[in-house]
Amino acid sequence: MSYTALARKWRPRTFEEMAGQEHVLRALGNALREGRVHHAFLFTGTRGVGKTTVARIFAKCLNCETGVTATPCGKCSACEDIDAGRFVDLIEVDAASRTKVEDTRDLLENVQYMPSRGRYKVYLIDEVHMLSQHSFNALLKTLEEPPPHVKFLLATTDPQRLPVTVLSRCLQFNLKRLSATVIAERLAYILAAEGVAAEPAALRLLAVAADGSLRDALSLLDQLLAFGNGGVTETDARAMLGTVDRQQVLGLARALSEGQSQALLEQVRALEQWSPDYAQLLDELVSLLAQVALYQTTGSVFDEEGDVPAEALAQLAAAIAPEDLQLYYQIGLVGRRDLPLAADARSAFAMTMLRMLVFRPGATPAGGAAAGAPVSTASGAASGAAAARRAAGAGGGASVVAARGPETQRPAAAPHDALPITPENWSRIVGQLEISGLARQLAANCALLERRGATLQLSLDPRSQSIRSASSEEKLAAALSRYGGETLRVQISVAAQAEPATPARERDRNAEAAQIAARERLDADPTIQALQGELGASIFSESVRPNRIEEP
């Protein structure tokens, strides 16, 4: 019993049957219709996107008995022989197996002879980048000035390895990776013609796994039909590909947003029953985090072809602070890179997830991580109200922001060694606040003007307006409330004067003073003076570093 693979059975036979690549088909069709057919064409692109298929259809267009046309009949002897691979004037060469210069010379011996049956003698050289340098040299002259009855069609997945002299003699067409939507639509069309029912979610999984290659997608579809005993379901597709349900990935992201280490590790344990590919699982989680970050910025779904509901993205965008998202994304990428180095992929995946939780801004790893309590301090969520105030907060006007959190939470009593929150103590207080990231930068670039009851009036350095956001202002208010042991609000306005007395300015002045003092100590050192006097030595100013800089 013979069986023809789907990739061979459904190979397009005309340009109209091709999926995607409209930019290439349009150019070739116009050239055929207008009679402006070049003598050498180079088709590039990744595997399985249609390079050889386009070349064969083009050979049919040139040799169809109805004439040179962009729509070959497919019924004449020339079209049928080309489809069957027995057309004598279509010489197909696999350059990977014929790399020697002698092979190229043998191939070109009969170039000067007229075609036996067709209108043109077509040389189709696949994986042309595998030819040796000597083979390219033997091909150059013929490639530049071939006889009128000869056409060269070259295909390669690695055009960078072709000599520039070859590239300059060809018309180059880059076939693009196909989108998951185009691949899924083509799979659905083929299955409908085959009379096989399929779940759209299963086709979507195959299309994503194919990574832009329609041939790979058809091979995976053949495998799924065998795996599912003729059926195409999402469950079978996930089992075959080793992927987990999208809800499991969303569950990991929700556990991250809640800051619960115990719940997060329970999610990781639950994934073991799927026997997942942890590298692919990290890829899916990183992709989800990227979609959440984009939704958080734009307020709309970036990948409309994705299978993550907009409601889920909105919930995660509101629950995870922007700086946390960026940190999670970076840790996920590093974990994906290091995963092959680990002896146990499952433990390495769990460690990556734990890093995301423990190293987030404001985390207290010695606190509730082991007990399953939230490891983040207050104000991690970017609420909808905060997002609405972000535009106003970034301008030059003042805005009042209070610490946010559940109504039942109240700031703890101020520690015994806490300084009074006054302008004189502001620099030292900033150094003791439990904040990090943009919130700490915001505090360091503000000066405390005065305190009116529970409201602190801050003056922001004009040079640092770009770091101001509603999220960082809320975190600063929360940190000050914890430090003072009472609920405080901050009112920030851009300073009118050029250089307000901020902790950052004071630190810069201390650093400059320490640099000057270090240089003076070197100049006064007897050993240095002796080296300068006897050997003509000199000190590079940029190499001088003070041992210690006084913090404000």
Secondary structure, DSSP 4 states (H G I P E B T S, - for coil): -----HHHHT--SSGGG--S-HHHHHHHHHHHHHT---SEEEEE-STTSSHHHHHHHHHHHHH-TT-S-SS--S-SHHHHHHHHT--TTEEEEETTT--SHHHHHHHHTTTTSPPSSSSSEEEEEETGGGS-HHHHHHHHHHHHS--TTEEEEEEES-GGGS-HHHHTTSEEEEPPPPPHHHHHHHHHHHHHHHT--B-HHHHHHHHHHHTT-HHHHHHHHHHHHHHTTT-B-HHHHHHHHTPPPHHHHHHHHHHHHHTBHHHHHHHHHHGGGG---HHHHHHHHHHHHHHHHHHHHHSS-S-TTSSS-HHHHHHHHHHS-HHHHHHHHHHHHHHHHHGGGSS-HHHHHHHHHHHHHHTSTT--TTTTTTTT-B-S-S--S--HHHHHHHHHHTSSS-EEEE----TT--PPPPPTTPPP--GGGHHHHHHH-S--HHHHHHHHTEEEEEEETTEEEEEE-GGGGGG--HHHHHHHHHHHHHHHTS--EEEEEE-SSSS---HHHHHHHHHHHHHHHHHHHHHH-HHHHHHHHHH-----GGG---S-----
